[in-house]
Amino acid sequence: MTSRERVLAHLAGQPVDRLPLMPITMMFACDQIGAKYRDYCTDYRVLVEGQIRTAEKFGFDYVNTMSDPAREAADCGAKVEFFDQQPVAIIEDEALLADKTKLASLKIPDPLGGGRMTNGIKALDLYKERVGKEKIIEGWVEGPIAEAADLRGINTVMTDFFDDPAFVRDLFEFVVEMELRFAREQINAGADIIGVGDAAASLVGPQLYEEFVLPSEKKLVDGIHAAGGRVRLHICGNTRRILAGMGRLGCEIVDLDSLAPLNEARQQMGADQVLLGNINPVTVLRNSNPETVTNAIAECHRQAGARYIVGAGCEVPRDTPPENLRALCEYARTQKP
């Protein structure tokens, strides 16, 4: 089977020759080609080369367009800072929506208008040309609360839930509409899967998640499905208190961070949900040894069961020993669901 055939069959519940392999790499992939991370974030050709080279070297079943969380915010006009060897950063002290009245006049940027979103879409076009028949191609959008935090400031938006819940709903509505426009253009450019990163969702309690975040995530997921895409959800941090809600979103893949046990996710999300992850990317993948990595990922597989994809709990750290990552990959290559 090709990588593409393997992942699509597995998501459809059909037999596959081995476990799919889809670890998140960004800075690690950039380092494989000796490029500056600034270039990886700003030049789609550098990103594509790093991803393809890494996928071929380690046998990944997919390539992705992730580089940093500031694409959409930058295109909205948010102030961001670029670094040679680190991800792009939002300047939170000068948040675009520090004055929340500006939301009423804020325009949704055109994903094809030449900004940072356009750079990501160009990466998809190049992926389709180079590996579209062999690999799964994954695009990426920010989730409702993650992007709201990028535009408003993480600390400020957390108080908005209590001080001005109507504003939060309006902000989430703006974000979902923007991300759906971006997702549709990515699907048109060749993305098989749209990753949804909603990191800040792990920072709200279950009540706020159910009342505010989950309905907006659901609208985003449903919209991606309506556009013909599939969804990989990733929420960084400890999501144990919101696992049941995450399972109700209908995502093809739920990608769990290491703080949320896979056996709890399986219990709360049911037998059919495909789970991905979730060994600790630092203490296990980067800081241990191949034997420990193998044992840890085998335990993840045991807890998740057959509906499982191999990966770490979050991004593979850039200084991960290659032999440790190869141990993770070798497990996928030698195991059936």
WOJO-V28076 format. One record per backbone hydrogen bond with DSSP energy under -0.5 kcal/mol. NH is the residue of the N-H (numbers start at 0). CO is the residue of the C=O. If there is no record, write none. Layout:
BEGIN
nh={NH;NH}
co={CO;CO}
END
This chain:
BEGIN
nh={3;5;6;7;8;9;10;11;12;13;18;18;21;24;27;29;30;31;32;32;33;34;36;37;39;40;41;42;43;45;46;47;48;49;50;51;52;53;54;55;56;57;58;59;60;62;64;66;73;74;75;76;76;77;78;80;82;88;90;91;93;94;96;97;99;101;102;103;104;105;105;110;112;118;119;120;121;122;123;124;125;126;127;128;129;130;131;131;133;134;135;137;137;138;138;140;142;146;147;148;149;150;151;152;156;157;158;159;160;161;162;163;166;167;168;169;170;171;172;173;174;175;176;177;178;179;180;181;182;183;184;185;186;187;188;189;189;190;191;192;193;194;194;195;196;196;197;197;200;201;202;203;208;209;210;211;212;213;215;216;217;218;219;220;221;222;223;224;225;226;227;228;229;231;232;232;233;234;235;238;241;242;245;246;247;247;248;249;251;252;253;254;254;255;255;256;259;260;264;265;266;267;268;269;272;273;274;275;276;278;283;284;285;286;287;292;293;294;295;296;297;298;299;300;301;302;303;304;307;308;309;312;315;319;323;324;325;326;327;328;329;330;331;332;333;333;334;334}
co={133;1;2;3;4;5;6;7;9;8;331;334;309;22;315;25;26;27;28;29;30;29;83;83;35;36;37;38;41;42;42;43;44;45;46;47;48;49;50;51;52;53;54;54;20;135;137;67;69;70;71;72;73;72;93;88;85;80;78;89;90;91;150;94;97;98;99;100;101;101;102;108;109;114;115;116;117;118;119;120;121;122;123;124;125;126;126;127;130;130;60;62;135;136;192;194;196;142;143;144;145;146;147;148;152;153;154;155;156;158;158;159;163;163;164;165;166;167;168;169;170;171;172;173;174;175;176;177;178;179;180;181;182;183;184;185;186;185;136;136;229;138;192;231;140;194;195;233;197;198;199;200;204;205;206;207;207;208;211;212;213;214;215;216;217;218;219;220;221;222;224;223;191;193;230;252;195;254;233;236;238;239;241;242;243;244;245;246;230;230;273;232;252;253;275;234;256;258;260;261;262;263;264;265;269;251;306;253;308;310;279;279;280;281;283;288;289;290;291;292;293;294;295;296;297;298;299;300;305;274;19;278;23;316;320;320;321;322;323;324;325;326;327;328;329;330;330;331}
END
